[in-house]
């Protein structure tokens, strides 16, 4: 689901929950951002789709017909919207909270976040602090993450193309994966590099293309006493602060606009913004997640990083 659609549905729910009386379709069109730019027929189609989607995920929208009004009114009764009391043991709630965070923005993100939201709405505490030392507040938009996670679980050798830090050289690596861990919001693979015949750590954002499984599952053995977190404990190399130029669709990218140092009005429904950054791969992951609403124009290495992310997601 696109960011724009998610915001529109959320605004629609808030509008229908907050009103004290049923609202007509035209009143909703004027009150909810995302509807006001469409023609009459386009609005009706979009509004019908949105109502159906909300009902499919369990949000009841009541249709109220007033004999004194020509059009029906819509609202969400708070009593019907709120979940009944849910009882979970502390360890059960902690496990659900951890699972939802582990899969944040990964292949199960939509289901996990939806389940966690419903639990919180029902008053169930899912405090992430229950995870102890586990590092779960991380971003898993790297395309290589699911394949490497599966390889660690299946104890299976992997092969991938890797671009070293500070270099454009790409080399193929064959690795026995020992663990996938995070550090300062970035994902790393720790394992034994067969090509270099030594333990190594690889940053997922520098993996190019697809990760291929090699051989049979169950062949990788993690040596006793190995701490994969220590393997990625090296200090990060300082990176130069630079400025990126982007095109942002009007009405989208509000978070990006707030961080931008310069915003210029453009033509054809677009604006141009300038944003400071230091890590092109980290910037690329954020921009790629915004889909067609944002285009990175400059610098070239950051733009290429976005293209690699999008190609990897497509593959």
C-alpha distance (Angstrom), angle and dihedral (degrees) to the residues before:
residue distance angle dihedral
X1 . . .
X2 3.82 . .
X3 3.79 121.6 .
X4 3.81 90.7 -117.7
X5 3.79 93.0 54.0
X6 3.80 92.4 45.7
X7 3.79 90.9 53.0
X8 3.81 91.4 47.7
X9 3.81 93.4 51.3
X10 3.79 91.6 46.6
X11 3.81 91.1 49.9
X12 3.81 89.9 48.9
X13 3.82 91.8 52.8
X14 3.81 92.0 47.7
X15 3.80 91.1 48.3
X16 3.81 94.5 50.4
X17 3.81 92.7 44.2
X18 3.80 94.8 48.7
X19 3.80 98.5 48.1
X20 3.80 119.1 97.8
X21 3.78 93.2 -156.0
X22 3.82 133.5 34.3
X23 3.79 114.3 -83.1
X24 3.78 124.9 -140.8
X25 3.80 120.6 -126.5
X26 3.80 90.5 -105.4
X27 3.81 91.9 52.0
X28 3.80 89.6 50.6
X29 3.79 90.2 48.7
X30 3.80 90.6 55.7
X31 3.82 95.4 42.8
X32 3.82 103.0 43.7
X33 3.84 117.8 71.2
X34 3.78 111.0 -128.8
X35 3.80 97.1 42.6
X36 3.79 100.7 64.9
X37 3.84 95.6 75.1
X38 3.81 96.9 56.1
X39 3.80 130.7 88.8
X40 3.79 121.4 -112.7
X41 3.81 97.3 -93.4
X42 3.81 93.7 42.2
X43 3.79 90.5 49.9
X44 3.81 93.0 50.3
X45 3.81 92.1 50.9
X46 3.80 92.8 46.5
X47 3.80 93.2 45.8
X48 3.82 92.0 50.9
X49 3.83 91.2 49.5
X50 3.79 91.7 48.7
X51 3.81 92.9 49.9
X52 3.81 90.8 50.2
X53 3.81 92.9 48.3
X54 3.79 92.5 50.2
X55 3.79 91.3 49.3
X56 3.81 90.7 48.9
X57 3.80 91.1 58.1
X58 3.79 91.7 48.6
X59 3.82 103.4 -95.0
X60 3.83 107.9 133.7
X61 3.80 116.9 -141.7
X62 3.78 112.7 -166.1
X63 3.81 120.5 -147.1
X64 3.81 110.5 -147.8
X65 3.81 119.3 -166.5
X66 3.80 114.9 -158.3
X67 3.83 114.2 -164.1
X68 3.81 88.1 -144.7
X69 3.82 94.2 55.2
X70 3.80 129.3 69.0
X71 3.81 95.5 -145.2
X72 3.81 129.7 49.0
X73 3.79 120.3 -111.5
X74 3.81 129.3 -132.3
X75 3.78 133.2 -146.9
X76 3.81 142.3 147.5
X77 3.78 116.2 -122.9
X78 3.79 108.4 -136.1
X79 3.81 92.0 -143.9
X80 3.82 90.2 57.8
X81 3.80 93.6 42.5
X82 3.79 98.0 51.8
X83 3.79 117.8 83.5
X84 3.80 121.0 -119.6
X85 3.77 118.5 -110.0
X86 3.81 112.4 -64.8
X87 3.79 120.8 -158.6
X88 3.79 120.0 -157.2
X89 3.77 131.2 160.3
X90 3.80 115.6 -112.8
X91 3.79 93.1 -108.2
X92 3.83 91.7 49.1
X93 3.81 92.2 52.7
X94 3.82 91.1 46.4
X95 3.82 92.1 52.2
X96 3.80 92.1 50.1
X97 3.79 91.6 48.6
X98 3.79 92.4 49.5
X99 3.80 92.8 47.1
X100 3.78 92.2 52.2
X101 3.81 91.8 50.8
X102 3.81 94.6 45.7
X103 3.80 89.9 56.7
X104 3.80 96.2 41.0
X105 3.84 106.6 143.5
X106 3.79 90.8 -7.4
X107 3.82 126.9 109.6
X108 3.82 94.1 -66.5
X109 3.79 96.7 39.5
X110 3.81 98.4 114.5
X111 3.81 95.7 49.5
X112 3.80 94.1 41.1
X113 3.79 96.2 48.5
X114 3.80 91.8 45.1
X115 3.79 92.4 52.1
X116 3.79 92.3 47.2
X117 3.81 91.5 49.2
X118 3.81 91.2 53.2
X119 3.81 91.4 49.2
X120 3.80 91.7 51.4
X121 3.79 90.5 47.7
X122 3.79 87.4 55.3
X123 3.79 92.0 54.1
X124 3.81 97.3 -104.0
X125 3.81 112.4 146.6
X126 3.81 113.0 -131.7
X127 3.79 99.0 173.6
X128 3.83 109.9 179.1
X129 3.80 88.8 -145.8
X130 3.79 86.7 80.3
X131 3.79 87.6 76.1
X132 3.79 93.4 74.6
X133 3.79 111.6 -162.0
X134 3.81 95.7 -3.9
X135 3.80 112.7 119.9
X136 3.79 103.0 -137.2
X137 3.79 106.1 147.0
X138 3.79 92.7 89.0
X139 3.76 139.6 124.7
X140 3.83 115.9 -115.5
X141 3.80 100.9 -178.6
X142 3.84 89.8 119.7
X143 3.83 105.8 117.6
X144 3.81 91.5 -139.4
X145 3.81 94.0 59.4
X146 3.85 101.6 87.3
X147 3.82 94.2 47.9
X148 3.81 93.0 47.6
X149 3.79 92.3 45.2
X150 3.82 88.8 54.1
X151 3.81 91.4 46.5
X152 3.81 92.5 53.6
X153 3.79 90.3 48.0
X154 3.83 93.3 47.5
X155 3.85 93.4 40.1
X156 3.79 90.0 -127.0
X157 3.83 130.7 152.4
X158 3.81 116.9 -112.8
X159 3.80 135.7 -160.5
X160 3.80 126.7 -157.3
X161 3.81 143.7 152.3
X162 3.80 112.8 -102.0
X163 3.79 133.5 -166.8
X164 3.81 112.8 -149.4
X165 3.81 121.4 -131.9
X166 3.79 113.7 -84.7
X167 3.80 92.6 8.4
X168 3.79 138.4 90.3
X169 3.82 92.0 -148.6
X170 3.79 112.5 117.6
X171 3.79 119.7 -158.2
X172 3.79 133.1 178.7
X173 3.82 114.3 -113.3
X174 3.79 128.7 -165.2
X175 3.80 110.1 -157.3
X176 3.80 138.6 -178.7
X177 3.83 99.5 -142.2
X178 3.79 117.5 -135.9
X179 3.79 100.8 170.8
X180 3.81 147.1 -21.9
X181 3.79 112.0 -133.5
X182 3.79 139.4 162.4
X183 3.78 133.1 -124.0
X184 3.80 124.4 -177.5
X185 3.79 92.3 -16.8
X186 3.82 95.8 -48.4
X187 3.81 128.1 108.1
X188 3.80 122.5 -129.9
X189 3.80 134.9 -173.8
X190 3.80 115.0 -141.0
X191 3.79 119.3 -164.7
X192 3.80 148.9 106.0
X193 3.79 115.1 -56.1
X194 3.81 106.4 -144.8
X195 3.81 92.3 -166.4
X196 3.80 92.9 56.9
X197 3.81 94.7 30.2
X198 3.80 91.4 -132.6
X199 3.83 141.8 91.0
X200 3.79 112.3 -84.9
X201 3.81 141.3 173.2
X202 3.82 122.6 -137.0
X203 3.79 127.8 -163.7
X204 3.80 109.7 -131.3
X205 3.80 94.1 -141.2
X206 3.83 89.1 63.9
X207 3.81 94.1 55.8
X208 3.80 110.3 107.7
X209 3.80 121.1 -148.1
X210 3.77 126.0 -24.2
X211 3.79 129.4 -11.7
X212 3.82 111.9 -127.9
X213 3.80 124.2 -154.0
X214 3.82 113.7 -131.3
X215 3.80 124.7 -154.5
X216 3.78 128.4 -24.9
X217 3.82 128.3 -26.2
X218 3.78 119.2 -104.0
X219 3.82 98.6 38.8
X220 3.81 98.3 106.7
X221 3.80 116.1 91.1
X222 3.80 120.5 -168.8
X223 3.82 108.7 -139.9
X224 3.83 115.3 -118.0
X225 3.78 114.2 -95.2
X226 3.81 96.3 20.0
X227 3.82 113.6 146.6
X228 3.80 108.1 -164.3
X229 3.81 91.3 -167.3
X230 3.78 90.2 60.8
X231 3.81 89.0 52.0
X232 3.81 90.7 64.2
X233 3.79 96.0 37.4
X234 3.80 94.1 105.2
X235 3.82 116.4 121.3
X236 3.79 116.4 -98.3
X237 3.79 116.1 -109.0
X238 3.82 110.7 -113.2
X239 3.79 111.8 -108.7
X240 3.78 127.8 -151.9
X241 3.81 117.7 -103.9
X242 3.82 110.4 -118.7
X243 3.79 139.9 170.0
X244 3.80 124.8 -114.7
X245 3.81 124.0 -157.7
X246 3.79 116.5 -145.6
X247 3.79 140.2 176.4
X248 3.81 112.2 -134.4
X249 3.78 124.4 -168.9
X250 3.79 112.0 -117.0
X251 3.79 110.9 -101.5
X252 3.83 93.3 23.2
X253 3.81 138.5 84.2
X254 3.79 97.3 41.7
X255 3.80 93.7 162.6
X256 3.80 91.3 51.0
X257 3.80 91.6 48.6
X258 3.80 91.4 53.9
X259 3.81 91.1 56.1
X260 3.81 95.5 42.6
X261 3.81 118.9 108.8
X262 3.82 93.3 -153.2
X263 3.80 131.2 26.0
X264 3.81 121.9 -174.2
X265 3.78 127.5 -176.2
X266 3.79 111.7 -117.3
X267 3.77 137.0 -172.9
X268 3.77 133.7 -99.7
X269 3.78 94.8 36.9
X270 3.83 95.2 -54.3
X271 3.80 136.8 111.3
X272 3.80 127.5 -158.5
X273 3.80 120.4 -133.2
X274 3.80 136.7 -179.8
X275 3.80 119.1 -141.9
X276 3.80 130.5 -175.6
X277 3.81 118.0 -128.3
X278 3.80 141.6 156.6
X279 3.81 106.4 -168.5
X280 3.84 112.9 57.0
X281 3.81 93.0 -165.8
X282 3.79 93.2 53.2
X283 3.80 90.6 47.0
X284 3.81 90.3 48.0
X285 3.79 92.2 54.3
X286 3.80 91.2 53.5
X287 3.81 95.2 45.2
X288 3.82 93.5 45.6
X289 3.81 90.0 54.3
X290 3.84 89.7 61.5
X291 3.80 92.1 62.6
X292 3.80 118.3 -164.3
X293 3.82 94.8 -7.8
X294 3.83 93.7 79.0
X295 3.82 132.8 41.8
X296 3.80 121.2 -170.8
X297 3.82 109.3 -141.6
X298 3.80 104.4 175.3
X299 3.05 151.0 61.1
X300 3.83 99.8 36.0
X301 3.84 97.2 -136.4
X302 3.81 92.1 54.4
X303 3.80 90.6 45.9
X304 3.83 90.3 51.5
X305 3.80 89.4 49.5
X306 3.83 90.0 56.1
X307 3.80 90.8 49.0
X308 3.81 90.6 50.8
X309 3.81 90.6 51.1
X310 3.80 92.6 50.5
X311 3.81 93.0 45.9
X312 3.79 90.2 48.7
X313 3.80 92.1 50.6
X314 3.81 90.3 48.3
X315 3.82 91.6 50.0
